[in-house]
Amino acid sequence: MSENKTFDVVVIGGGAAGLGGAMALGRSKRSVLVIDAGKPRNVPAGHAHNYLGREGVPPLELLADGRVEVAAYGVEVVADRVVGLSGDVDAFLVTTEGGRRYGARRVLVTAGVVDELPNVPGLTERWGIDVLHCPYCHGWEVRDRAIAVLGTTPMAGHQALLFRQLSDDVVVVVHDGVELPEDEMERLGAIGVRFTRGTPREVVTDGEKLVGLRLADGSVLERDAIVVASKPHVRTDFLGPMGIEPTPFEMNGIAFGSVIAVQPATGATSVPGIFAAGNATDISMILIASAAHGTRVGAWINAELANADAAKAVRAHRDDSLERSA
């Protein structure tokens, strides 16, 4: 990998969105560099679901296959972490933790988000195994099992509603200081969801097996899976100097986590030449949606570059004509 080389597009983040964008650009004969820190959001999960054609694929296997595929179109991938971004359209400078420096005409940010979990001992260790957040990612795998939904945010009611479709045994553990709307509790109660109050003390395990939750009163609520709403935070440390700051993400009228604000159709940020895609822009995107979004934004970037190249050619043609007529 030659440093100080200028690429048409530098993609920051090599997950599904980043590789999707790189594929669209590489197949359009753009020079593309993907810089990937190697810490995808879904790495704790053993398998990815609802990805048509690759149902149940291990996430790291999917990404490895994706790297091979984009390489066939000339896309370069480097393992590193971006720590700096400066410059402007056609002259961005991307610097990495490893001391590398690359030029870029355009930048696509697909660095994803980091999940912040509630402060209940044991949750982090089981995250992606039997501590879950998304019914579409892992719900089928815990169907007809005993499920606890941690009521740490107002999202708990929404999660309980969806997981109740999958199991008759769903209990919402409402944390101290959290209030769920009475009409929502009535609606959930009507479909068989049960409630208990008090912040859990810890996640209880027996070796590698989840036992359940030790509740505030010391009793153990035996469960096969725990559902929790994380607070995903976008990685934007390198974007701050460019004037791009995290913005709150809202879903179902509830604000939680942070994302990069973009134009819905194009993925363009508030800074010309910098685009973003995937979970970095929308926490609710599942894996296949992130890949599709990255592909779409990659196509928009290619179109912008094509227009810029054509405009440059027009200027050059006019200058040439003026010289000939002089």
C-alpha positions as CSV (number, residue, x, y, z in Angstrom):
1,M,0.0,0.0,0.0
2,S,1.6,3.3,-1.1
3,E,1.1,6.1,1.3
4,N,0.4,9.7,0.2
5,K,-1.5,8.2,-2.8
6,T,-4.8,10.0,-3.6
7,F,-7.8,7.9,-4.1
8,D,-11.1,8.8,-5.7
9,V,-12.8,7.7,-2.4
10,V,-11.4,6.7,1.0
11,V,-14.0,4.5,2.9
12,I,-13.6,4.7,6.7
13,G,-14.9,1.4,8.1
14,G,-14.9,-2.0,6.5
15,G,-18.3,-3.4,7.6
16,A,-21.2,-4.2,5.4
17,A,-22.0,-0.6,4.6
18,G,-18.4,0.2,3.8
19,L,-17.8,-2.8,1.6
20,G,-21.2,-2.2,-0.1
21,G,-20.1,1.3,-1.0
22,A,-16.7,0.1,-2.1
23,M,-18.2,-2.5,-4.4
24,A,-20.4,0.1,-6.2
25,L,-17.4,2.4,-6.6
26,G,-14.9,-0.3,-7.6
27,R,-17.3,-1.6,-10.2
28,S,-17.4,1.9,-11.6
29,K,-13.6,1.9,-12.0
30,R,-13.0,4.3,-9.2
31,S,-9.8,4.0,-7.1
32,V,-11.0,3.1,-3.6
33,L,-9.3,2.5,-0.3
34,V,-11.1,1.0,2.7
35,I,-9.5,1.6,6.1
36,D,-10.9,-0.8,8.7
37,A,-10.2,-0.9,12.4
38,G,-11.4,-4.5,12.6
39,K,-14.1,-4.0,15.3
40,P,-17.5,-4.5,13.7
41,R,-20.5,-4.0,15.9
42,N,-21.8,-7.5,15.4
43,V,-18.6,-9.4,16.1
44,P,-19.9,-10.9,19.4
45,A,-22.7,-12.6,17.4
46,G,-22.1,-16.1,16.1
47,H,-24.4,-15.7,13.1
48,A,-26.1,-13.0,11.1
49,H,-29.8,-13.3,10.1
50,N,-32.3,-11.8,7.7
51,Y,-29.5,-11.4,5.1
52,L,-31.1,-12.9,2.0
53,G,-28.8,-15.5,0.3
54,R,-26.5,-15.7,3.3
55,E,-28.9,-16.6,6.2
56,G,-27.0,-17.6,9.3
57,V,-23.6,-16.6,8.0
58,P,-21.0,-15.8,10.7
59,P,-20.5,-12.0,10.5
60,L,-16.7,-12.2,10.1
61,E,-17.0,-14.8,7.3
62,L,-19.4,-12.4,5.5
63,L,-16.9,-9.6,5.8
64,A,-14.0,-11.7,4.7
65,D,-15.9,-12.8,1.6
66,G,-16.8,-9.2,0.9
67,R,-13.2,-8.1,1.0
68,V,-12.3,-10.8,-1.5
69,E,-15.1,-9.6,-3.8
70,V,-14.3,-5.9,-3.7
71,A,-10.6,-6.7,-4.3
72,A,-11.6,-8.2,-7.6
73,Y,-12.6,-4.7,-8.7
74,G,-9.3,-3.1,-7.6
75,V,-10.5,-1.9,-4.1
76,E,-7.6,-1.8,-1.6
77,V,-8.2,-2.6,2.1
78,V,-5.8,-1.7,4.9
79,A,-6.2,-2.7,8.6
80,D,-5.8,0.6,10.6
81,R,-7.9,3.1,12.5
82,V,-8.5,6.7,11.2
83,V,-7.5,9.4,13.7
84,G,-7.6,12.5,11.5
85,L,-9.4,14.1,8.6
86,S,-8.7,17.4,7.1
87,G,-8.9,19.3,3.8
88,D,-11.9,19.7,1.5
89,V,-13.4,18.5,-1.8
90,D,-10.8,16.8,-4.1
91,A,-8.1,17.4,-1.5
92,F,-9.0,15.5,1.8
93,L,-6.1,14.1,3.9
94,V,-6.9,11.0,5.9
95,T,-4.4,10.0,8.7
96,T,-4.3,6.8,10.6
97,E,-3.2,5.5,14.0
98,G,-0.4,3.6,12.2
99,G,1.0,6.9,10.8
100,R,-0.3,6.4,7.3
101,R,-1.5,9.4,5.2
102,Y,-3.8,9.2,2.2
103,G,-5.4,11.7,-0.1
104,A,-9.0,11.5,-1.1
105,R,-11.4,13.3,-3.5
106,R,-14.3,12.1,-1.5
107,V,-14.7,10.4,1.9
108,L,-17.4,7.8,2.9
109,V,-17.7,7.2,6.6
110,T,-19.1,3.8,7.6
111,A,-17.4,3.4,11.0
112,G,-20.7,2.2,12.6
113,V,-21.5,2.7,16.3
114,V,-20.4,1.4,19.7
115,D,-23.1,0.0,22.0
116,E,-23.4,1.3,25.5
117,L,-25.1,-1.2,27.7
118,P,-26.9,-0.6,31.1
119,N,-24.8,-1.0,34.2
120,V,-25.9,-4.5,35.2
121,P,-22.9,-6.8,35.9
122,G,-22.7,-9.6,33.4
123,L,-24.6,-8.0,30.6
124,T,-21.5,-7.2,28.5
125,E,-20.1,-10.7,28.7
126,R,-23.3,-12.2,27.3
127,W,-23.9,-9.5,24.6
128,G,-24.6,-11.0,21.3
129,I,-24.9,-14.5,22.8
130,D,-28.1,-14.5,24.8
131,V,-28.2,-10.8,25.7
132,L,-30.0,-9.4,22.7
133,H,-31.6,-6.2,21.3
134,C,-33.1,-6.9,17.9
135,P,-36.0,-9.4,17.2
136,Y,-35.1,-9.4,13.6
137,C,-31.4,-10.3,14.2
138,H,-31.8,-12.9,16.9
139,G,-35.5,-13.3,17.8
140,W,-36.2,-16.6,16.0
141,E,-33.3,-18.2,17.9
142,V,-35.1,-17.6,21.2
143,R,-38.6,-18.3,20.1
144,D,-40.8,-20.1,22.7
145,R,-38.1,-19.5,25.4
146,A,-38.3,-17.6,28.6
147,I,-37.3,-14.0,27.9
148,A,-36.6,-11.0,30.1
149,V,-36.8,-7.5,28.7
150,L,-34.8,-4.9,30.7
151,G,-36.9,-1.8,31.1
152,T,-34.0,0.7,31.1
153,T,-35.5,3.0,28.5
154,P,-38.9,3.7,27.0
155,M,-37.8,1.4,24.1
156,A,-38.6,-1.6,26.4
157,G,-42.3,-1.5,25.6
158,H,-41.6,-1.7,21.9
159,Q,-39.1,-4.6,22.4
160,A,-41.6,-6.5,24.6
161,L,-44.3,-6.1,22.0
162,L,-42.1,-7.6,19.3
163,F,-40.6,-10.4,21.4
164,R,-44.1,-11.4,22.6
165,Q,-44.8,-12.5,19.1
166,L,-42.1,-15.0,19.5
167,S,-42.7,-16.3,23.0
168,D,-45.6,-16.7,25.5
169,D,-43.2,-16.1,28.4
170,V,-42.0,-12.5,28.4
171,V,-41.3,-10.5,31.6
172,V,-40.4,-6.8,31.6
173,V,-38.0,-5.9,34.4
174,V,-38.7,-2.2,35.0
175,H,-35.5,-0.5,36.4
176,D,-35.7,1.9,39.3
177,G,-36.3,5.5,38.0
178,V,-37.8,4.3,34.7
179,E,-41.5,4.8,34.0
180,L,-43.4,3.1,31.1
181,P,-46.6,4.8,29.9
182,E,-49.6,3.3,31.6
183,D,-51.5,2.7,28.3
184,E,-48.4,0.8,27.0
185,M,-48.3,-1.4,30.1
186,E,-52.0,-2.0,29.8
187,R,-51.6,-3.0,26.2
188,L,-48.7,-5.3,26.9
189,G,-50.5,-6.8,29.9
190,A,-53.5,-7.6,27.7
191,I,-51.3,-9.8,25.4
192,G,-49.7,-11.7,28.3
193,V,-46.5,-9.7,29.1
194,R,-45.7,-9.7,32.8
195,F,-43.9,-7.0,34.8
196,T,-41.6,-6.8,37.8
197,R,-39.9,-3.7,39.2
198,G,-36.4,-3.0,40.5
199,T,-33.0,-2.7,39.0
200,P,-31.4,-6.2,38.6
201,R,-28.3,-6.9,40.6
202,E,-26.5,-9.2,38.1
203,V,-26.8,-11.6,35.2
204,V,-26.6,-15.2,36.6
205,T,-24.8,-17.9,34.7
206,D,-23.8,-21.5,35.3
207,G,-20.5,-21.9,33.3
208,E,-21.4,-21.0,29.7
209,K,-25.1,-21.2,30.3
210,L,-27.4,-18.3,31.1
211,V,-29.5,-18.9,34.2
212,G,-31.3,-15.6,34.4
213,L,-31.3,-12.3,36.4
214,R,-30.8,-11.8,40.1
215,L,-33.4,-9.2,40.9
216,A,-33.3,-6.4,43.4
217,D,-34.9,-8.5,46.1
218,G,-32.2,-11.2,45.7
219,S,-34.4,-13.7,43.9
220,V,-33.4,-15.1,40.6
221,L,-35.7,-14.8,37.6
222,E,-34.8,-17.8,35.5
223,R,-34.5,-16.8,31.8
224,D,-33.1,-18.2,28.6
225,A,-32.5,-14.8,27.0
226,I,-32.3,-11.1,28.1
227,V,-33.4,-8.3,25.8
228,V,-32.0,-4.9,26.3
229,A,-32.0,-1.5,24.5
230,S,-28.4,-0.4,24.1
231,K,-27.4,3.3,23.6
232,P,-25.4,3.2,20.3
233,H,-22.9,6.0,19.9
234,V,-21.4,6.9,16.5
235,R,-17.7,7.1,16.1
236,T,-17.0,10.7,15.2
237,D,-13.8,11.6,17.0
238,F,-11.9,12.2,13.7
239,L,-14.9,14.3,12.3
240,G,-15.0,16.9,15.0
241,P,-12.3,19.1,13.4
242,M,-14.4,19.1,10.1
243,G,-17.4,20.5,11.9
244,I,-19.4,17.2,12.0
245,E,-20.7,16.3,15.5
246,P,-23.0,13.5,16.6
247,T,-26.7,14.1,16.5
248,P,-29.4,12.3,18.6
249,F,-31.2,9.5,16.9
250,E,-34.9,9.2,17.3
251,M,-37.1,6.2,16.6
252,N,-40.8,5.7,17.5
253,G,-40.7,9.2,19.1
254,I,-37.9,8.1,21.5
255,A,-34.5,9.8,21.3
256,F,-31.5,7.6,22.1
257,G,-27.9,7.1,20.9
258,S,-26.2,9.2,18.3
259,V,-25.6,9.2,14.6
260,I,-24.2,11.4,11.8
261,A,-26.9,13.5,10.2
262,V,-27.1,13.0,6.4
263,Q,-29.3,13.8,3.4
264,P,-31.7,10.8,3.3
265,A,-31.3,10.1,-0.5
266,T,-27.5,10.7,-1.0
267,G,-25.8,10.1,2.4
268,A,-24.2,13.6,2.1
269,T,-23.2,15.2,5.4
270,S,-23.1,18.9,6.1
271,V,-19.6,19.1,4.8
272,P,-19.2,18.9,1.0
273,G,-17.4,15.8,-0.2
274,I,-18.0,13.8,3.1
275,F,-20.7,11.1,3.0
276,A,-21.8,8.6,5.6
277,A,-23.8,5.3,5.4
278,G,-25.1,2.4,7.5
279,N,-25.5,2.4,11.3
280,A,-23.4,5.5,11.5
281,T,-26.5,7.3,10.1
282,D,-29.4,5.1,11.3
283,I,-29.2,2.9,14.3
284,S,-32.2,0.9,13.3
285,M,-30.6,-0.6,10.2
286,I,-30.1,-4.3,10.3
287,L,-27.1,-5.8,8.5
288,I,-28.6,-6.2,5.1
289,A,-30.0,-2.6,5.2
290,S,-26.6,-1.3,6.1
291,A,-25.1,-3.1,3.1
292,A,-27.8,-1.7,0.8
293,H,-27.4,1.8,2.1
294,G,-23.6,1.7,1.6
295,T,-24.2,0.5,-2.0
296,R,-26.7,3.3,-2.7
297,V,-24.4,6.0,-1.2
298,G,-21.4,4.7,-3.1
299,A,-23.4,5.1,-6.3
300,W,-24.3,8.7,-5.4
301,I,-20.6,9.4,-4.7
302,N,-19.7,7.9,-8.1
303,A,-22.3,10.1,-9.8
304,E,-21.0,13.2,-8.1
305,L,-17.5,12.4,-9.2
306,A,-18.7,11.7,-12.8
307,N,-20.3,15.1,-12.9
308,A,-17.2,16.8,-11.5
309,D,-15.0,15.0,-14.1
310,A,-17.4,16.1,-16.9
311,A,-17.4,19.7,-15.7
312,K,-13.6,19.6,-15.5
313,A,-13.5,18.3,-19.1
314,V,-15.8,21.1,-20.3
315,R,-13.5,23.7,-18.7
316,A,-10.5,22.1,-20.3
317,H,-12.2,22.0,-23.7
318,R,-13.2,25.6,-23.5
319,D,-9.7,26.7,-22.5
320,D,-8.3,24.7,-25.4
321,S,-10.7,26.3,-27.8
322,L,-9.8,29.8,-26.6
323,E,-6.1,29.0,-27.1
324,R,-6.7,27.9,-30.6
325,S,-8.7,30.9,-31.5
326,A,-6.2,33.3,-30.0
